[in-house]
Every structure is written in C-alpha cells, then in structure tokens.
Amino acid sequence: MRLCALSSGTLSCDRTLAMDLPSGNDKPLFTPGPLTTSKTVKEAMLTDLGSRDSAFIGAVREIREGLLALAGVSQERGWEAVLMQGSGTFCVESVLSSSLPRDGALLVARNGAYGARIATIARYHGVSVVEVVCGEGSPVDPAEVEAAVREHPELTHLAVVHCETTSGVLNPVEEVGAIARAHGLTYFVDSMSAFGAVPIDLEACHVDFLVSSANKCIEGVPGFGFALCRRAALGACEGRARSLSLDLYAQWAGLEKDGQFRFTPPTHALLAFHRALKELEDEGGVSGRQARYQANHARVLEGIKALGLSAYVPEEDQCWIITSVRYPECEAFSFEELYGRLNERGFVIYPGKVTDADCFRIGNIGRLFESDMDGLLAALGEVLGEMGVREVPLPRAGDDLP
C-alpha cells in the first residue's frame, strides 16, 4: 500500500523520501534495539496531535493496513493488525494472556532467553507449559518439537521465536508451523527482531499470531508493539483475557469501532512509526531492508575474522540481524573495558546473553550502512590493540581493514 506523510496535522502524499543518516550528535547503535533512526523519523515526532485528531486516527489506520501489507496479508483475507502500548514484551504477554484458555497448555520451542521469557510469561498467568530446550547456538529441532507434541496431547498452543535475539540464530518457523497445523495447535511466532527484514509467509507458515515491535527492523522508536492475527484466532480470544490493559481482543475491537486506543496511545511513537513504514516502503520493502542488513552482517563477519575473532553461531544458522562474537582468548580482554573505550569513540555495542559462552553482540539493524560497520570494526581493532589483545593494532577508524 502507499503510505502518506504527515505534515502540520494533515496527510500529504509526498513520495519523495530522504534516507537521512542520524544527526551528527547521535552515536550509532550497534544493538538489537532501540536502534539508530533516521533524521526524518525523529522529525516526525515534532508534531503534537491529539488521540482523537482525524489526522492521527488516519495515521493509525494506515499503520495497521501497512503492517498487514508488509506481511503479504490483508483484512479481506482474514487478518488483523492490533497495536498495543508498551514494549514488545508487553505485546507478547498480551497475545499469550489473551489467547490461551484457562485449561490450555503451551509448548515453547526455545533456544535462548526470549523463548524462555515466553514460557515465564505463560507460567505467570497460570498456564501449563511444556518446553523443548535446544542449544543456544543452533536452531530449534522440529523433530524434537514433533516428539513433544505427540507426548503431550493436552497441548493447545505452540510458540517459537523467529530470530532469537540472544544469539542471532534463525529458527525454522515454517517447519514448526507445519507441526502446529498438523496437530491442530494455535501457532504463535515472536518475530520481534526479524519482522520487516526477514521474509515470512504467514499463510505458508500457518501462523495464527505474530508479534513484533516498533523499534526493531522497521526502524521506529520505542513505545508500542503489534500483533498480526488470523481473525479466526483473534475472535477466539474474546473473554479469555487475564488482564484489562493487555486484552488483545478488546484492543482490536476498540480500534475497529472508532480508530481509538482504549487507553492513552503513544502518539509521537506512532507518528514516527508511520514515517518509518514509508521509509521501509521506499527502500524496497522487506527485500530491500534485508539486502542492507545482510551487507552489514557480511561486513561484520569479514571484519571480525580479520581481527582474529569468531562468531558464536555457525554461518548456516546465523540470521543477518545480530552477530554474537566470542571473546578473544586473552587474559588482557575485558568486555567492560572494550565497551567503555568503544563508547568513548562513539560506538555502542551490546553485551552477550547466551549462557554457554562468553560473547558480545553487534547489531546489524537500524539506520546503519556498511560504512558504519567499517567504522566500528576499525575502532574495535584499535581498542583491542590498546588493551594488548592484539600484538599489532589495526589502523584507526576510517582506514582500510587488513
């Protein structure tokens, strides 16, 4: 669909888009989110609109339609997009606590912290949970999922993380979805760090609910998450919610009735996201953004190899969203010192989150380009040299890597 730009409280269909880099005062964020955003996304937040303003209601409508279009589905084909205030985890909890019946049971196929969080959320709501726990450095195993489903006939729902942000592993959502469909299970996909830059066919994968967040691959700012829901599965949520504010069905019904959120919406974050969706469209949609992120990831893999470092996840299982890098085997290395020295140079990376290896993470997403990755890698080599991890420091940022 064609998204329109907001200007002075009105909608203007201007197709011209400046793919601006962040302003000079911003440090590039090599993280899984929040992310570096474009200048134009930031500027979209400079407009104050009331939640009942017709321009704002129109923007929310376009966001919902745009998200469905991005996923290759539509309301006409039986799909709904529901926006939910809060972080992405709020939206995950909204779907879980609204879709699982009181006597339901959830299978979580997990290989990292975010799959484990799904199980924790479900247990908080008194849901019976079965877990298939796979290694953090490899995808979940469909054969193990199939075996667990056969062993537990009480199961009603199945959940998996699309790209596990803990490590960067890409999980086989289509194969797991086929298992869910074969056994009549409602299928939930946490695509927090993947949607918008990793292709997914909701119908082919038999997805019933997919959740993501404004401040990930669509390059908006934090403030809300969203669920793409098969309407039949969403309709079954009526009356099931265990929370007033996180009632997914009630949120959808309110948006459908008058375009209003039930409670105060994050107006500025929504305006920024409206702009971010347009920028994604102008970049070539999912395939265009995927290409840029893949180029960033390839540059990181090339660069860390030149530095004598290695990735935690095998290349065949690695998504292009985030790269987990193993600590160098050197007593002189300290992540805290590395982080601090890089931060002083204007580069922000992320600590590791896997439990079976010492790693740090480099995010390849957000308004970043290969030149940004080159700058980070040159600074990384410089810092490792200063720390005594490398015998010969690499050239300073801006110079060519070896």
Rosetta blueprint (number, residue, H / E / L):
1 M L
2 R L
3 L L
4 C L
5 A E
6 L E
7 S E
8 S L
9 G L
10 T E
11 L E
12 S E
13 C L
14 D L
15 R L
16 T L
17 L L
18 A L
19 M L
20 D L
21 L L
22 P L
23 S L
24 G L
25 N L
26 D L
27 K L
28 P L
29 L E
30 F L
31 T L
32 P L
33 G L
34 P L
35 L L
36 T L
37 T L
38 S L
39 K H
40 T H
41 V H
42 K H
43 E H
44 A H
45 M H
46 L H
47 T L
48 D L
49 L L
50 G L
51 S L
52 R L
53 D L
54 S H
55 A H
56 F H
57 I H
58 G H
59 A H
60 V H
61 R H
62 E H
63 I H
64 R H
65 E H
66 G H
67 L H
68 L H
69 A H
70 L H
71 A L
72 G L
73 V L
74 S L
75 Q L
76 E L
77 R L
78 G L
79 W E
80 E E
81 A E
82 V E
83 L E
84 M E
85 Q E
86 G L
87 S L
88 G H
89 T H
90 F H
91 C H
92 V H
93 E H
94 S H
95 V H
96 L H
97 S H
98 S H
99 S H
100 L L
101 P L
102 R L
103 D L
104 G L
105 A E
106 L E
107 L E
108 V E
109 A E
110 R E
111 N L
112 G L
113 A H
114 Y H
115 G H
116 A H
117 R H
118 I H
119 A H
120 T H
121 I H
122 A H
123 R H
124 Y H
125 H L
126 G L
127 V L
128 S E
129 V E
130 V E
131 E E
132 V E
133 V E
134 C L
135 G L
136 E L
137 G L
138 S L
139 P L
140 V L
141 D L
142 P H
143 A H
144 E H
145 V H
146 E H
147 A H
148 A H
149 V H
150 R H
151 E H
152 H L
153 P L
154 E L
155 L L
156 T L
157 H E
158 L E
159 A E
160 V E
161 V E
162 H L
163 C E
164 E E
165 T L
166 T L
167 S L
168 G L
169 V E
170 L E
171 N L
172 P L
173 V H
174 E H
175 E H
176 V H
177 G H
178 A H
179 I H
180 A H
181 R H
182 A H
183 H L
184 G L
185 L L
186 T E
187 Y E
188 F E
189 V E
190 D E
191 S L
192 M L
193 S L
194 A L
195 F L
196 G L
197 A L
198 V L
199 P L
200 I L
201 D L
202 L L
203 E L
204 A L
205 C L
206 H L
207 V L
208 D L
209 F E
210 L E
211 V E
212 S E
213 S E
214 A L
215 N L
216 K L
217 C L
218 I L
219 E L
220 G L
221 V L
222 P L
223 G L
224 F E
225 G E
226 F E
227 A E
228 L E
229 C E
230 R E
231 R H
232 A H
233 A H
234 L H
235 G H
236 A L
237 C L
238 E L
239 G L
240 R L
241 A L
242 R L
243 S L
244 L L
245 S L
246 L L
247 D L
248 L H
249 Y H
250 A H
251 Q H
252 W H
253 A H
254 G H
255 L H
256 E H
257 K H
258 D H
259 G L
260 Q L
261 F L
262 R L
263 F L
264 T L
265 P L
266 P L
267 T H
268 H H
269 A H
270 L H
271 L H
272 A H
273 F H
274 H H
275 R H
276 A H
277 L H
278 K H
279 E H
280 L H
281 E H
282 D H
283 E H
284 G L
285 G H
286 V H
287 S H
288 G H
289 R H
290 Q H
291 A H
292 R H
293 Y H
294 Q H
295 A H
296 N H
297 H H
298 A H
299 R H
300 V H
301 L H
302 E H
303 G H
304 I H
305 K H
306 A H
307 L L
308 G L
309 L L
310 S L
311 A E
312 Y L
313 V L
314 P L
315 E H
316 E H
317 D H
318 Q E
319 C L
320 W L
321 I L
322 I E
323 T E
324 S E
325 V E
326 R E
327 Y L
328 P L
329 E L
330 C L
331 E L
332 A L
333 F L
334 S L
335 F H
336 E H
337 E H
338 L H
339 Y H
340 G H
341 R H
342 L H
343 N H
344 E H
345 R L
346 G L
347 F L
348 V E
349 I L
350 Y E
351 P E
352 G L
353 K L
354 V L
355 T L
356 D L
357 A L
358 D L
359 C E
360 F E
361 R E
362 I E
363 G E
364 N L
365 I L
366 G L
367 R L
368 L L
369 F L
370 E H
371 S H
372 D H
373 M H
374 D H
375 G H
376 L H
377 L H
378 A H
379 A H
380 L H
381 G H
382 E H
383 V H
384 L H
385 G H
386 E H
387 M H
388 G L
389 V L
390 R L
391 E L
392 V L
393 P L
394 L L
395 P L
396 R L
397 A L
398 G L
399 D L
400 D L
401 L L
402 P L
